[in-house]
Amino acid sequence: MDEGTRQQVTWTIILAVVLSVVVLAAYRRAEVDMLLADIATGPPAERVEAVRRLVHKQKLMEALEDEPRWVQDRAVSAATLIGTEETMFQLVAAKSVVDAPVQAEIDTYLTHVGASSIGPLVMALQDKDAAVRGGAGGPLKTIGAPAVASLMPLIDVYDDAVRGLVSSTLGGIGEPAIKPLLRVMQQEEPGPDQGPAAFRRAKSAAEAAFKAMGEPAMKPMIEDLLPHENPEVRLAATGVLGAVAAALEEDGGVPAVRPLIERLTEDDAWAVRRKAASALGGLGEVAVDEGAVQPLIGRLKDGRPEVRAAAAQALGALGDPAAAQPLATLLLTNRRGATAEIAEALVKIGQPAIAPLTPALDHPEAAVRLVAAETIATIGTSDAVLPLGKALTDPEVKVREAAADALRNLADRRVLHQLIAALGDSESRVYYAARDALARMGEPAIPALLGALGSANTRVAYMAEQALARIGGPAVEPLIQWLQSGSPGARQWSGIALGAIGEAAVEPAAELLLSSGAGAEARAAAARALGATGSHSATEPLINAVKSSAAPTQVRQQAVRALGEIGDERATSTLVEALEDPAREVRATAMDVLKDWRLGDVDEKLREMLASEREAAVRRAAIVLAKHSLAASGELMRAVGAVEERVAAGSEKVRSALESIVTDSSAPDTLRREAIEGLAFVGDEESLDALAPLLSIDSQFAETAAKTVGGIGERTIAPTERGEEVKVGQAAELLLDVFDAAESRQLRLVAGSGLALMGAQPVQPLLERMKSGPEERKRWLAAILGAIGKPATFPVLDARGKAEDEKLRNWHAVTLVMIGDARAMDLIEQLPKDQKPDPKNVRASREIYSDLQKLL
């Protein structure tokens, strides 16, 4: 047979099998449907026969699912006439799919049959299907005593679900199951055919059955098991008795209290005493009313920590205030093994526990103080405030943290001074919590917080400022007053707080700012506060203050600075006009603000000033315009064509003004420095004549001038593509000449810093200088090329490739180490050992390189 024929035969067989299965399933469904039709429409005999056939085929549950109730009812009625064990089992299984009234009919039938149905029901109880198992328990409980003998052998089965149903069923049967269950409970070792695991399962299941039994289980526990000589039996009985009694309503648990107290106080097994304590704790008011509190208090002195812990836990559950002092005493004297339970119990007792706990805050052991503080904090009533305030001074940080965290929401004026002191705590969690507590306290805390603003401890002042800012509106007027009467530090922090409060502080602060009767320092502080608010509603009063000729210099100065912080374009004219203020401090501040000001028509107004004949004003306007140039402002300014045109139009006049300042030795040093820096953005090679004299060791402007020359050089020479010859401009030549002639380390560093800013321009001249001269000079050249960085990498690599002198090649390698980019370091790693850069020269060059970086 060839391969094609074999495949055809195979597929034919597969299709035949599938078709057979489909046909068989359809036949079976059709058969079930026919039998259901007989049940629905046939006479009684046909209905019984139809059900018999469904039972035989184990299809009764499947057939009845989703059928109308009257069909289900007819089928069940017919099944009761059959009466076989298999029929009963399938009826139990069908309970999960039929309607509730039909379920009740099945239960009634199975119960009525009585002992005959026990077998099928017990079989169903062990079924793998949980729905089937669940249908067996109810009838077995109703059948009662006759079912016990069949259920007891299942009490140690491995399946947890089956064993649980057996326990609940035996518990539901009640009194008839007591004796066999007692025999299991009293059993002290595995039976002949029972392993240790099965023995333990049986004992556990028997306990569960008694717990499910409820009140009928109390008498056998008390009379038969609690007096048993085996402590494990007494232990199990104690647990069952406690669980049963706790589940009973009203006074149902009363009979259990006295026996449990006897186990608690007299049993020589500590595990039994512990279980008795726990059981009593679960009885609530019944245990309190029956006198369990004092015996439990007595067990706080038990020799076993486990019993002490259980007694403490029980006392907490009962919540009797009488236990507060003994529990607190136990915490102080013998808490080992019971600390958590003692704390939990005291928390449950609540406010009555605070007074007994308070002495624990003075305990020599930090662990005890911590538990006491945490417990008082958790109780969290008004009585907890003073003890927690005391704990804020504890030497142990965790105790302080616990107290501070609790006081966040509890604090009142009784602990005001402790919280103020806590602002100076060494731990952030403490002082932040103190800040939050004081802020929450509100108005009562304001005077103390104002005092803290003047603290020499900066953090204390900062925390106080934050608390006042969070208090908000109520703190505004006190802060305004503090601006006028506090120390300099307090005024500073008051202004910051007012600024953080925001809009609510604007009007009062503006009123103080413009008050001619107030002190200059207070008015200046008000200006700072207005700036900190960031509110545009503060702009107008600040403008008025700047324009007021009667306002003290420091007030006008702070008002200018505040306008800069707010950033409202309405202030543009005022700020430009302030460049001509009579006071140098105001002019300097206005210049600082305008350097970063891009609002309104600021450049137009500055150009107008540039065209005036007032030399001082022209110079200041020129410095600001230089800072506004494209070179200084970056790509953001390049995107605005109108600005580019304006600045370019006035650049020559700006440059001329700056050069005149630079060469004017009578001009203020700060102004000259500003002018030098400005030329970096608007200067050209003609500006070098003004800058060259400053590149000397005697000039205080040498560093600034070198950077400016470097900036001019980098900006005035167009960049080239790799491989093209790099043009060396006048700026680079100037700095190279300074470097060549320099006899001091400082002047070489100055020249080197300027060269490092020019990129590729000075690279080739520096490499040419490396070919000759002393070794010490080559270290400088390597360091400067290293500071230039990546633009020097390829030229250095090319120079090294062309060089024949091994010493020169080694200096090139040192230079590559200084550059340090990936390509340079890759070459260094590949060099043979004898060509590696000299470590001594690397160290010397790196030292120079580090000094250059400091200047840059």
C-alpha positions in Angstrom: 0.0 0.0 0.0 1.5 3.4 -1.0 1.7 6.4 1.3 -1.3 8.2 -0.3 -3.6 5.2 0.1 -2.5 4.7 3.7 -3.3 8.4 4.6 -6.8 8.0 2.9 -7.5 4.9 5.0 -6.3 6.6 8.2 -8.6 9.6 7.7 -11.5 7.4 6.8 -11.1 5.5 10.1 -10.8 8.8 12.0 -13.9 10.2 10.4 -15.8 7.0 11.1 -14.9 7.0 14.8 -15.9 10.7 15.1 -19.2 10.0 13.3 -19.8 7.0 15.6 -19.3 9.1 18.7 -21.6 11.9 17.4 -24.3 9.4 16.5 -24.0 7.6 19.9 -24.2 10.9 21.8 -27.2 11.9 19.7 -28.8 8.5 20.3 -28.2 8.8 24.1 -29.6 12.3 24.2 -32.6 11.2 22.2 -33.1 8.2 24.5 -33.0 10.6 27.6 -35.4 12.9 25.9 -37.8 10.0 25.2 -37.6 8.8 28.8 -38.3 12.4 30.0 -41.3 12.4 27.7 -42.6 9.2 29.4 -42.1 10.9 32.8 -43.9 14.0 31.7 -46.9 12.4 29.9 -47.0 8.7 30.7 -49.1 6.9 33.2 -47.6 6.1 36.7 -46.2 2.7 35.6 -44.4 4.2 32.6 -43.0 7.0 34.7 -41.6 4.5 37.2 -40.1 2.5 34.4 -38.6 5.6 32.8 -36.9 6.6 36.0 -35.7 3.1 36.6 -34.0 3.1 33.2 -32.4 6.6 33.9 -31.1 5.3 37.2 -29.7 2.2 35.5 -27.9 4.4 33.0 -26.8 6.8 35.9 -28.5 9.6 34.0 -31.1 10.8 36.6 -29.3 13.9 37.6 -28.4 14.8 34.0 -32.0 14.3 32.9 -33.5 16.5 35.6 -31.2 19.5 35.2 -33.0 22.5 33.7 -36.3 20.6 33.5 -39.6 22.2 34.8 -40.4 21.7 38.4 -43.5 19.6 37.7 -41.3 17.2 35.6 -38.7 17.0 38.4 -41.5 16.4 40.9 -42.9 13.5 38.9 -39.5 11.9 38.5 -38.8 12.1 42.2 -42.2 10.7 43.1 -41.6 7.8 40.7 -38.1 7.2 42.1 -39.5 6.9 45.7 -41.5 3.9 44.4 -38.3 2.2 43.2 -36.5 2.4 46.6 -33.2 0.9 45.6 -29.9 2.1 47.1 -28.7 3.2 43.7 -31.9 5.2 43.3 -31.5 6.9 46.6 -27.8 7.8 45.8 -28.9 9.3 42.5 -31.6 11.3 44.3 -29.0 12.7 46.6 -26.9 13.7 43.6 -29.9 15.2 41.9 -30.5 17.6 44.8 -27.8 19.9 43.3 -29.8 20.5 40.1 -33.5 20.5 41.1 -35.6 23.3 42.6 -35.7 23.9 46.4 -39.2 22.3 46.9 -38.1 19.2 45.0 -35.0 19.1 47.2 -37.2 19.2 50.3 -39.3 16.3 48.9 -36.1 14.2 48.4 -34.9 15.0 52.0 -38.4 14.0 53.3 -38.3 10.7 51.4 -34.7 9.8 52.5 -35.5 10.7 56.1 -38.7 8.7 56.0 -36.9 5.7 54.7 -34.6 6.0 57.7 -31.9 3.4 58.2 -32.3 2.1 54.6 -31.1 5.4 53.2 -28.0 5.7 55.4 -25.8 3.6 53.1 -26.5 5.7 50.0 -26.2 8.9 52.1 -22.9 7.9 53.5 -21.7 6.9 50.1 -22.8 10.3 48.8 -21.0 11.9 51.7 -17.7 10.5 50.3 -18.4 11.5 46.6 -15.7 13.4 44.7 -18.3 16.0 43.6 -18.8 18.6 46.3 -22.4 19.2 45.2 -23.2 15.6 45.8 -21.5 15.5 49.2 -23.4 18.6 50.3 -26.7 17.0 49.7 -26.1 14.1 52.2 -25.6 15.9 55.5 -29.1 17.2 56.1 -30.9 13.9 55.8 -28.3 12.1 57.9 -28.7 14.7 60.7 -32.5 14.2 60.7 -32.1 10.4 60.7 -30.0 10.9 63.8 -28.8 8.1 66.0 -29.0 5.3 63.4 -26.5 7.2 61.2 -23.8 7.5 63.9 -22.4 4.0 63.6 -21.9 4.5 59.8 -20.4 7.9 60.2 -17.8 7.2 62.9 -15.6 5.1 60.7 -15.1 8.1 58.5 -13.9 10.4 61.3 -10.2 9.8 60.4 -10.4 9.7 56.6 -7.7 11.6 54.7 -10.0 13.8 52.7 -10.4 17.1 54.6 -13.7 17.9 52.9 -15.3 14.5 53.7 -14.0 14.6 57.3 -15.4 18.2 57.7 -18.8 17.0 56.6 -18.6 14.0 58.9 -17.9 16.3 61.9 -20.6 18.8 61.1 -23.1 16.0 60.5 -22.2 14.3 63.8 -22.5 17.7 65.5 -25.9 18.2 64.0 -27.0 14.7 65.2 -26.2 15.9 68.7 -26.6 13.8 71.8 -26.7 10.3 70.1 -23.2 11.1 68.8 -21.7 12.1 72.2 -20.6 8.8 73.6 -18.7 7.6 70.4 -17.2 11.0 70.1 -16.1 11.0 73.7 -14.4 7.7 73.2 -12.3 9.3 70.4 -11.5 12.4 72.5 -10.4 10.1 75.4 -8.3 7.9 73.2 -4.7 8.5 74.2 -2.9 6.6 71.5 -3.6 5.2 68.0 -5.8 2.1 67.7 -4.6 -1.2 66.3 -5.4 -0.4 62.7 -4.8 3.4 63.0 -1.6 5.3 62.2 -0.5 8.4 64.1 -1.7 10.7 61.4 -5.2 9.1 61.3 -5.2 9.2 65.1 -4.6 13.0 65.0 -7.2 13.5 62.3 -9.8 11.6 64.3 -9.2 13.7 67.5 -9.4 16.9 65.5 -12.6 15.8 63.8 -14.2 14.9 67.1 -13.4 18.3 68.5 -14.9 19.9 65.4 -18.0 17.7 65.9 -18.5 18.8 69.5 -18.0 22.5 68.5 -20.7 22.1 65.8 -22.9 20.4 68.4 -23.2 23.5 70.5 -24.8 23.5 73.9 -25.3 19.7 74.2 -21.5 19.4 74.1 -20.9 21.5 77.3 -22.0 18.8 79.8 -19.7 16.0 78.5 -16.8 18.5 78.3 -17.3 19.6 81.9 -18.1 16.3 83.4 -16.2 13.8 81.3 -13.2 15.5 79.8 -12.1 18.4 81.9 -11.3 16.1 84.9 -9.4 13.6 82.7 -5.9 12.7 83.9 -4.4 13.2 80.4 -3.5 16.9 79.9 -4.0 16.6 76.1 -7.5 15.5 76.6 -8.1 18.4 79.1 -6.6 20.8 76.6 -8.9 19.7 73.8 -11.9 19.9 76.1 -11.0 23.3 77.3 -10.8 24.5 73.7 -14.1 23.0 72.8 -15.9 24.3 75.9 -14.6 27.8 75.2 -15.7 27.7 71.5 -19.1 26.3 72.3 -19.8 28.8 75.2 -18.7 31.8 73.1 -21.1 30.9 70.3 -24.1 30.7 72.7 -26.4 33.8 73.0 -27.1 35.7 76.1 -26.3 33.7 79.3 -25.9 30.4 77.5 -22.2 30.3 78.3 -22.5 30.8 82.0 -22.1 27.1 82.9 -18.7 27.1 81.2 -17.1 30.0 83.2 -16.5 28.3 86.5 -15.0 25.1 85.0 -12.7 27.3 82.8 -11.6 29.3 85.8 -10.8 26.1 87.6 -8.6 25.0 84.6 -7.0 28.4 84.6 -6.1 28.5 88.3 -5.6 24.8 89.2 -4.5 22.8 86.1 -0.8 21.8 86.3 -0.4 21.8 82.5 0.5 25.3 81.3 -1.0 24.6 77.9 -4.4 24.0 79.5 -4.1 27.2 81.6 -3.3 29.1 78.5 -6.2 27.6 76.6 -8.5 28.4 79.5 -7.4 32.0 79.6 -8.1 32.3 75.9 -11.5 30.7 76.3 -12.5 33.1 79.0 -11.4 36.0 76.9 -13.8 34.9 74.2 -16.9 34.9 76.6 -17.1 38.7 76.9 -19.6 40.1 79.5 -20.6 36.6 80.6 -17.0 36.0 81.9 -16.9 39.4 83.5 -20.2 38.9 85.2 -19.2 35.5 86.5 -16.0 36.7 88.1 -13.3 35.8 85.5 -11.4 39.1 85.6 -9.6 38.6 89.0 -8.5 35.0 88.2 -7.1 36.2 84.9 -5.3 39.0 86.7 -3.8 36.4 89.0 -2.5 34.5 86.0 -0.5 37.6 85.0 2.0 36.2 87.5 2.1 32.7 86.0 5.5 31.2 85.7 5.0 30.5 82.0 5.2 33.5 79.6 2.7 31.8 77.3 0.0 31.8 80.1 0.8 35.4 81.0 0.4 36.4 77.4 -2.9 34.6 77.0 -4.2 36.1 80.3 -3.2 39.6 79.1 -4.9 39.0 75.8 -8.1 37.8 77.5 -8.2 40.8 79.8 -7.9 43.0 76.8 -10.8 41.2 75.2 -12.9 41.6 78.3 -12.0 45.3 78.6 -12.4 45.6 82.3 -10.7 48.8 83.6 -9.6 46.8 86.8 -7.0 45.1 84.6 -5.3 48.2 83.5 -3.0 48.6 86.5 -2.0 44.9 86.7 -1.2 44.9 83.0 0.9 48.1 83.3 2.7 46.5 86.3 3.4 43.4 84.2 4.8 45.6 81.5 7.2 47.1 84.0 8.2 43.9 85.8 7.8 40.8 83.7 6.9 41.5 80.2 9.1 38.9 78.5 7.1 36.8 76.1 3.9 38.8 76.6 4.8 42.4 75.5 2.7 42.5 72.4 -0.3 41.0 74.2 0.0 43.4 77.2 0.1 46.4 74.8 -2.8 45.1 72.8 -4.8 44.5 76.0 -4.1 48.0 77.3 -5.2 49.5 74.0 -8.5 47.7 74.2 -9.1 48.8 77.7 -8.5 52.4 76.4 -8.5 55.6 78.4 -8.4 53.9 81.9 -5.1 52.4 80.9 -3.3 55.7 80.3 -2.7 56.7 83.9 -1.2 53.3 84.9 0.9 53.3 81.8 2.4 56.8 82.3 5.0 55.7 84.9 6.4 53.3 82.2 7.6 56.3 80.3 10.3 56.7 83.0 11.4 53.1 82.9 15.2 52.6 82.5 14.7 50.2 79.5 14.1 51.9 76.2 12.0 49.0 75.0 9.5 49.4 77.9 9.3 53.2 77.3 8.7 52.5 73.6 5.9 50.1 74.2 4.3 52.5 76.7 4.5 55.4 74.3 3.2 53.4 71.3 0.3 52.1 73.5 -0.7 55.5 74.8 -0.4 56.8 71.2 -2.7 54.1 69.9 -5.3 54.7 72.7 -5.2 58.3 71.4 -7.7 60.0 73.8 -7.4 63.5 75.3 -5.7 62.0 78.4 -2.9 60.7 76.1 -1.7 64.2 75.2 0.3 65.1 78.3 2.2 61.7 78.5 3.0 61.9 74.8 4.3 65.4 75.3 6.6 64.0 78.0 7.7 61.3 75.7 8.9 63.9 73.2 11.9 64.5 75.3 12.9 60.8 75.6 16.5 60.0 74.8 15.5 57.1 72.6 14.6 58.3 69.1 11.9 55.7 68.5 10.0 56.8 71.6 10.1 60.4 70.4 9.0 59.3 66.9 6.0 57.4 68.3 5.0 60.3 70.5 5.4 62.9 67.7 3.5 60.8 65.2 0.5 60.5 67.6 0.6 64.2 68.5 0.1 65.1 64.8 -3.6 64.6 65.4 -3.9 64.8 69.1 -1.9 67.8 70.2 -3.4 70.8 72.0 -2.0 73.8 73.8 -1.0 71.7 76.8 2.0 70.4 74.9 2.7 73.6 72.9 6.1 74.2 74.4 7.2 70.6 74.0 6.3 70.7 70.3 8.2 73.9 69.8 11.2 72.3 71.4 10.7 69.3 69.2 11.2 71.5 66.1 14.9 71.3 67.1 15.0 67.5 67.4 17.8 65.7 65.5 15.4 63.3 63.8 13.4 64.5 60.8 10.4 62.3 61.6 10.1 64.1 65.0 10.5 67.7 63.9 8.2 67.2 60.8 5.5 65.7 63.0 5.9 68.6 65.5 5.5 71.0 62.7 2.3 69.3 61.5 0.9 69.2 65.1 1.6 72.9 65.6 0.0 73.8 62.2 -3.1 71.7 63.1 -3.2 73.5 66.5 -3.7 76.7 64.6 -4.1 80.1 66.3 -3.0 79.1 69.8 0.4 78.1 68.4 1.1 81.3 66.5 2.8 83.3 69.3 5.2 80.5 70.1 5.9 79.9 66.4 6.7 83.5 65.8 9.2 83.3 68.6 10.8 80.3 66.9 11.3 82.2 63.7 14.2 84.0 65.4 15.9 80.8 66.5 19.6 80.5 65.8 18.9 77.0 64.6 18.0 77.4 60.9 15.9 74.3 60.8 13.8 75.4 63.8 13.1 78.7 62.1 12.3 76.8 58.8 9.9 74.4 60.5 8.2 77.3 62.3 7.8 79.2 59.0 6.2 76.1 57.4 3.8 75.7 60.3 2.7 79.3 60.1 2.3 79.1 56.4 0.0 76.1 56.8 -2.0 78.0 59.5 -2.6 80.5 56.7 -5.0 83.4 57.1 -5.0 83.7 60.9 -1.2 84.0 60.9 -1.1 86.9 58.4 -1.6 89.9 60.8 0.8 88.5 63.5 3.4 87.9 60.8 3.0 91.5 59.5 3.5 92.7 63.0 6.6 90.5 63.4 8.1 92.0 60.2 8.2 95.3 62.2 9.4 94.1 65.6 11.3 90.8 65.2 15.0 90.1 64.8 16.5 90.2 61.3 16.2 86.4 61.1 12.6 86.5 62.3 11.8 89.2 59.7 13.3 87.0 57.0 11.4 83.9 57.9 8.2 85.9 58.4 8.4 87.2 54.9 8.9 83.7 53.6 5.9 82.5 55.5 3.8 85.4 54.2 4.9 84.5 50.7 3.9 80.9 51.2 0.5 81.9 52.4 0.0 83.7 49.1 -2.9 85.9 48.1 -4.2 86.4 51.6 -1.0 88.1 52.5 -0.8 90.5 49.6 -2.9 93.4 50.8 -1.5 93.6 54.4 2.1 93.3 53.1 1.5 96.0 50.4 0.1 98.3 53.1 3.3 97.9 55.2 5.5 98.3 52.1 4.0 101.7 51.3 3.7 102.9 54.9 6.1 105.9 55.3 5.9 105.5 59.0 7.2 102.0 59.1 10.9 101.1 59.4 13.0 100.5 56.3 13.8 97.0 57.3 10.2 96.1 57.8 9.2 97.6 54.5 12.0 95.8 52.7 10.8 92.5 54.4 7.3 93.3 53.1 8.6 93.6 49.6 10.4 90.2 49.9 7.1 88.7 51.1 5.2 90.1 48.2 7.7 88.7 45.8 7.5 85.3 47.4 3.7 85.3 46.9 4.2 85.3 43.1 0.9 87.1 42.9 0.3 89.6 40.1 -1.9 91.6 42.4 1.4 92.6 44.2 2.9 94.2 41.1 1.3 97.6 41.4 2.3 98.3 45.0 5.8 97.1 44.2 6.0 99.4 41.2 4.9 102.3 43.4 7.6 101.4 45.9 10.3 101.4 43.2 9.2 104.7 41.9 8.9 106.4 45.3 11.9 108.7 45.7 11.1 108.9 49.4 11.4 105.1 49.9 14.7 104.0 51.4 17.2 102.4 49.2 16.8 99.0 50.6 13.1 99.1 50.1 13.4 100.1 46.5 16.1 97.4 46.0 13.9 94.7 47.5 10.9 95.8 45.5 12.9 95.5 42.3 13.9 92.0 43.2 10.3 91.1 44.1 9.1 92.3 40.7 11.7 90.0 39.2 10.3 87.0 41.2 6.7 87.8 40.2 7.4 88.1 36.4 4.6 90.5 35.4 5.3 92.3 32.2 3.6 95.4 33.6 6.8 95.9 35.5 9.0 96.1 32.4 9.2 99.9 32.2 9.8 100.3 35.9 12.7 97.8 35.9 14.4 99.6 32.9 13.9 103.0 34.6 15.5 101.5 37.8 18.8 101.2 35.9 19.0 105.0 36.5 18.0 104.9 40.1 20.1 107.2 42.3 21.3 104.3 44.5 24.0 102.0 43.1 22.4 99.0 44.9 19.1 99.5 43.2 20.7 99.9 39.8 22.8 96.7 40.3 19.7 94.8 41.4 17.7 96.1 38.4 20.5 95.0 36.1 20.5 91.5 37.7 16.7 91.2 37.2 16.7 92.4 33.7 19.4 90.0 32.6 16.8 87.2 32.8 13.8 89.4 31.8 12.2 88.6 28.5 8.7 90.1 29.1 7.1 93.0 27.3 9.1 95.3 25.1 12.2 95.2 27.3 14.7 95.2 24.5 13.1 98.1 22.8 13.2 100.2 26.0 16.8 99.2 26.6 17.7 100.3 23.1 16.0 103.6 23.7 18.2 104.0 26.8 21.2 102.9 24.7 20.5 105.9 22.4 20.5 108.4 25.2 23.4 110.6 26.2 23.5 109.4 29.8 26.7 107.4 29.8 25.9 105.4 33.0 22.5 104.4 31.7 24.0 103.5 28.3 26.5 101.3 29.9 24.0 99.4 32.0 21.6 99.0 29.1 24.4 97.6 27.0 25.3 95.0 29.6 21.7 93.8 29.8 21.3 93.8 26.0 24.5 91.7 25.7 22.9 89.2 28.1 19.8 89.2 25.9 21.8 88.5 22.7 21.3 85.3 20.8 24.6 84.0 21.9 23.6 84.4 25.5 20.0 83.4 25.3 20.3 80.3 23.1 17.9 78.7 20.7 14.8 80.0 22.4 15.7 83.5 21.2 16.7 82.3 17.7 13.1 81.2 17.3 11.8 84.7 17.6 12.7 86.6 14.4 11.7 90.1 15.7 14.0 89.8 18.7 16.8 88.6 16.5 16.4 91.7 14.3 16.2 94.1 17.3 19.3 92.8 19.1 21.3 92.6 15.9 20.5 96.2 15.0 21.9 97.5 18.2 24.8 95.0 18.7 27.5 97.4 17.4 26.5 100.1 19.8 26.2 97.5 22.6 29.7 96.3 21.9 31.2 99.8 21.8 29.6 100.6 25.1 30.9 97.5 26.7 34.4 98.1 25.4 34.4 101.6 26.9 33.5 100.1 30.3 36.2 97.5 30.0 38.9 100.1 29.3 37.6 102.5 31.9 39.7 101.9 35.0 37.6 104.3 37.0 34.4 102.2 36.4 33.2 100.1 39.3 34.8 96.6 39.3 31.5 94.8 39.3 30.4 96.9 36.2 33.7 96.2 34.4 33.3 92.5 35.1 29.8 92.5 33.8 31.0 94.3 30.6 33.8 91.7 30.1 31.3 88.9 30.4 28.9 90.7 28.0 31.6 90.9 25.3 31.7 87.1 25.2 28.2 87.3 23.5 28.5 90.4 21.4 32.2 91.1 21.0 34.3 90.5 17.9 38.0 90.4 17.1 38.1 94.2 17.4 37.1 93.8 21.1 40.3 91.9 21.7 42.2 95.2 21.9 40.2 96.1 25.0 40.6 92.7 26.5 44.3 92.0 25.9 45.6 94.3 28.6 43.6 92.4 31.2 45.4 89.1 30.4 48.1 89.6 32.9 49.0 88.3 36.2 48.4 91.6 37.9 44.8 91.9 36.6 41.9 90.8 38.8 39.9 90.4 35.6 42.3 87.9 34.0 40.1 84.8 34.4 37.0 86.5 33.2 38.8 88.1 30.3 40.3 84.8 29.2 36.9 83.1 29.1 35.5 86.1 27.1 38.3 85.9 24.6 37.7 82.1 24.4 34.0 82.8 23.8 34.7 85.4 21.1 37.1 83.0 19.4 34.6 80.1 19.5 31.8 82.4 18.2 33.6 84.4 15.5 35.3 81.5 13.7 32.9 79.3 11.7 33.2 75.5 12.5 34.7 73.2 9.9 33.9 69.7 8.7 36.3 67.0 9.7 39.3 66.9 7.4 39.1 70.6 6.6 41.9 72.9 7.8 40.8 74.7 10.9 41.3 78.5 10.8 43.0 80.0 13.9 41.5 83.3 14.7 43.0 86.3 16.5 41.4 85.3 19.8 43.2 82.0 19.8 46.5 83.6 18.8 46.2 86.1 21.6 45.7 83.4 24.2 48.5 81.2 22.7 50.8 84.2 23.0 49.8 84.7 26.6 50.4 81.1 27.3 53.8 81.1 25.6 54.9 84.2 27.5 53.4 83.2 30.9 55.9 82.7 33.7 53.4 82.0 36.4 51.2 78.9 36.9 48.1 81.1 37.4 48.5 82.9 34.1 49.0 79.7 32.2 45.8 78.4 33.8 44.0 81.6 32.7 45.2 81.3 29.1 44.5 77.5 29.1 40.9 78.0 30.3 40.2 80.4 27.4 41.8 78.1 24.9 39.7 75.2 26.2 36.5 77.1 25.3 37.4 77.5 21.6 37.0 73.9 20.5 39.1 72.8 17.6 40.8 76.2 16.8 43.9 76.0 19.1 44.3 72.2 18.7 46.9 72.2 15.9 49.0 75.0 17.3 49.1 73.2 20.7 50.2 70.0 19.0 52.9 71.9 17.1 54.2 73.2 20.5 54.2 69.7 21.8 56.9 68.7 19.3 59.6 70.7 21.1 60.2 72.4 24.4 60.7 71.1 28.0 58.8 68.2 29.4 57.1 70.4 32.0 55.5 72.5 29.2 54.2 69.4 27.4 52.3 68.4 30.6 50.5 71.7 30.2 49.8 71.2 26.6 48.4 67.7 27.3 46.1 69.1 30.0 44.8 71.9 27.8 44.1 69.6 24.9 42.4 67.3 27.4 40.2 70.2 28.6 39.3 70.9 24.9 38.1 67.3 24.8 36.5 65.6 21.9 37.4 68.2 19.2 41.0 67.2 19.9 40.7 63.5 19.7 41.1 62.9 15.9 43.9 65.5 15.5 45.8 63.9 18.4 45.3 60.4 16.9 46.5 61.7 13.5 49.5 63.4 15.0 50.4 60.2 16.9 50.2 58.2 13.7 52.5 60.5 11.9 55.0 61.0 14.7 58.3 59.0 14.6 59.6 60.2 18.0 58.6 57.6 20.7 58.6 60.2 23.4 56.3 62.5 21.4 54.0 59.5 20.7 54.0 58.8 24.4 52.9 62.4 25.1 50.2 62.0 22.5 49.0 58.9 24.5 49.1 61.0 27.8 46.9 63.6 25.9 44.4 60.9 24.9 44.1 59.9 28.6 43.4 63.5 29.4 40.7 63.7 26.7 39.2 60.5 28.0 36.5 59.9 25.4 35.6 56.4 24.2 37.8 56.5 21.0 40.8 57.8 22.9 40.5 55.2 25.7 40.0 52.4 23.2 43.3 53.2 21.6 45.0 53.4 25.0 43.7 49.9 25.9 45.1 48.5 22.7 48.6 49.9 23.1 51.4 47.4 23.9 52.8 47.7 27.4 56.0 49.5 26.4 53.9 52.2 24.6 51.5 52.9 27.5 51.5 56.5 28.6 54.0 57.4 31.3 52.1 57.3 34.7 54.2 60.1 36.1 53.3 62.4 33.2 49.7 61.3 33.4 49.6 62.3 37.1 51.3 65.7 36.5 49.0 66.5 33.5 45.9 65.4 35.5 46.8 67.8 38.3 46.9 70.7 35.8 43.7 69.4 34.1 41.9 69.5 37.5 42.9 73.1 38.1 41.7 74.0 34.6 38.3 72.5 35.3 38.0 74.6 38.4 38.4 77.7 36.3 35.9 76.5 33.7 
